[in-house]
Amino acid sequence: MLKAFISVFLHEFKRIFSNRHLRLVCLLSPFFYVIVLTSVYHEKRLTEVPVGIADLDKTQITREAARFLDSSENLRIAGHYDSADAAQHDLVKGRIYGYFYFPKGFSSDIKKGKNASYRVAADYMNIALANPIFLASADVAGELSSEQFSMLPGKPRLSRERAAAIRNLVRPQVHTIFNREMNYADFFLPGLVVVIIQQVIIVSLCFCGAEDKQEKLTDIYRLSGLNPFIAAGGRIAPYILLNYAFSCLFILIWLRIFDLRLAHSMSDSLLFIFVFVSACCSFGLMLSSFFRKTADVFLVLMYFAMGAFLVSGYSWPSYMLPLIARIAALPIPSTYFMSWLRMAFGAELPPAALTSDFWILAAMAISYFMVSGIMFRRIYCHSSGKITAEETEK
């Protein structure tokens, strides 16, 4: 019995190294994921989080507060604004992840010994980003309170209660943007579902393309009247309709179960989802041209979903990613859909605020489809050299 077990063991052990598919899964994939995860999270924690300052008081005290924030290794002043609305706009667009708003009269209240407050807002879609901002706001409040308390006259005549109150002269008013309930899963799960839908589309289309080459099938090319663009459009149309229906269903489920509200009209959101699904299908159709065997589709694309999620900037901010990861994210449709997703559920924005991501996805859908049509011409013309016009008419 032991000898038989050892024989099977040695057979399977040799198989891992001799079979190229098993080498890819068993030997390459662990190194791939370790390298990707290590490169994405190599900083270990977030530093220099981009924030903005809206200083309407414009005094020495508020300038000191800005310098204190900028000196922190956790924050970086990325913009100065004339109003809280301007800072809010850049926060929603993802240019900054939080801002500090000092109202007019802020310093005057401190000098008079009155409680003074300022607003600190942070994008709570990503807790790792929001925490450094809120911690810095508490540090600023403590620093300004201590400094101004030491300068107030008559401290020895103050009661203990009054002295304690003055030591807390400055208080931040915390505002969480997007995820006001601070339920991280409500926003994390939709992002995962998005990359799953994208993965399903890409794998399905690549499998069909590889099967055609592997089995030397030319059915769609015959049915299209030898028109590669009709063949390409006919192939992706069912996948667009099916996955668009799934995506709309998932959006409705999120709205219902997670008690989320779309900040934009339902019609605009459905149109954006349709463009995203179309871009994914065109992207998958283009990738299908590179696979010759169905087994290769599953072995190679098993790496795609996690990689697309990590480089999208949804779980780990883009500015902290290595340059190569940011470049890798550019051609992937889910990168732009997730940019829309964080705003669609979390902020009142004019429709024009989302046009950039919409047009990028639309351009992707068209350009990937055109490239696919050109590649279809090469692939199916080569595979179906014996097809004649008479056979097509039949």
SULPE-V670854 format. One line per field, one symbol per residue. ss: DSSP state (~ for helix, > for strand, _ for the rest). psi: psi as a letter, one per 20 degrees, with the letter a starting at -180 (. if undefined). burial: 1 if it has 9 or more other C-alpha atoms within 8 Angstrom, else 0. A space follows every 50 residues. Layout:
ss->???
psi->???
burial->???
This chain:
ss->_~~~~~~~~~~~~~~~~~_~~~~~~~~~~~~~~~~~~~~~________>> >>>>>____~~~~~~~~~~~~___>>>>>>>__~~~~~~~~~_____>>> >>___~~~~~~____>>>>>>>>___~~~~~~~~~~~~~~~~~~~~~~~~ ~___~~~__~~~~~~~___>>>>>>>>______~~~~~~~~~~~~~~~~~ ~~~~~~~~~~~~~~~___~~~~~____~~~~~~~~~~~~~~~~~~~~~~~ ~~~~~~~________~~~~~~~~~~~~~~~~~~~~~~~_____~~~~~~~ ~__~~~~~~~~______~~~__~~~~~~~~__~~~~~~~~~~~~______ ~~~~~~~~~~~~~~~~~~~~~~~~~~~~~~~~~_____~~~~~_
psi->gghgghggghghghhhhhphghggghgggghghggghhhgkhigrprlpp rrpnnihlrhghhhgghgghipihqpoiqpqirhgghhghghijhrjrqp oorpjghghghijqppqqppqqojhohhhhghghghhhggggghggghhi ipqkhhiqrgghhhhhilgppqopppqfmhiknhhhhgghhghghggggg gggghhggghhgggjlpkghhghikkohhhggghgighhggghggggggh ghgghggjlqppirqhggghgggghgggggghghgghhiipiqhhhghhg iiigggghggiijghpqhiiqqghhhghhgjphhghhhhhghhhiiqoqq hhhjhghghghghgggghgggggghgggghhhhlhiprhhhgh.
burial->00000000000000111000111111111100000110111000010111 11111110000110110111010111100110110111011110011111 11110110111011111111111111001101110111011101110110 01000000000010011111110011111100010011011101111110 11101111111111001100111101111011101100110011001100 00111000010111000011011111111111111111101111011110 10111011111111110101100011011001111111111111111010 00010011011101110111111111101110100000000100
